[in-house]
Amino acid sequence: MLCAKEEKMDLKALRRLNFDGIMQVGVPDVESYTFDEYRKNGYEHKPLRGYCISCERKNINTSAEDESYVLTNISHGAHSSDFFLALKEKYGISGWHQEPVIFVYESPSLGYDIYQEVPFEQFKKHPAKEWYWIHEDQDPVKYPACFSGGQYGGFVLSAILTFKLANVYMTNLVKCGLNNKDGKFQGLGSYREECVRNCYEEVLSKELNIIKPKVVFAVGSAVAYWMSNLTGGNSFIQQLPHPAGKRRGFRDEHYKALYFWLTVHALHKAGVVPVEEGSQLARTYLENYESE
């Protein structure tokens, strides 16, 4: 069975943060809560009992532009060990890279039917009822697959399997999405600065402290800006183009090559992938890319 070595990272602390901090999943032991138990529960987090309301308590949970948009949909992080357990085909990871890496996206957006309204105190926010970024059992996928909007988890899985990364974590910069009653959403530019900073202090800074990543892949210029600002330049941050950008990054062949190069370059610069392996990855990519 393919699974990461837990001594390389405090996965128990990550689970507490995700499933008893961001969201409160009513399982007997959140520290041992894995995708296997989620699968046994019918591919649902249940019961969902509560969630973080730190921004609500500080009255910074509305859009800076339109107060009809409030923090609603709630995401949590996913570790490579979660992806491994979700794979239909199991791999052995002997010799895989154990250095920690993190992918940071912006925020939850539309519903996609993965959220569930849960009353908690006086609020009715929508935590993810499905395992965020993964949802269900996964087919193996290799880079540059999953280059289309909404397949962010599949894209990171392709990076994990292609670059043999055993210790990857992916999350959102801000864990709650700004939604209105019609289900529409606003992007990162509409968040109050205090909200972004509070979410960083309450959650993301703790994730970074647990993970201690060699490289932070910041998806989009806005995330790269905030990560540089919030971490004080103390992290190696590699910006990746946002897939929902005007140039349709995940669909454009140029951006497939650009993503691959930026990923390999950052992994090499961070000391994760040596020169020889990076060269072989490049050759393999060119061969596969040209054959498409």
Secondary structure, 3 states (H helix, E strand, C coil): CCCCCHHHCCHHHHHHHHHHHHEEECCCCHHHCCHHHHHHCCCCCCCEEEECCHHHHCCCCECCCCCCCEEEEECCCEEHHHHHHHECCCCCCCCCECCCEEEEECCCCCCCCCECCEEECCEEEEEECCCCCCCCCECCCCCCCCCCCCCHHHHHHHHHHHHCECCEEEEECCCEEEECCCCCEECHHHCCHHHHHHHHHHHHHHHHHHHCCCEEEEECHHHHHHHHHHHCCCCCEEEECCCCCCCCCCCCHHHHHHHHHHHHHHHHHCCCCCHHHHHHHHHHHHHHHHHC
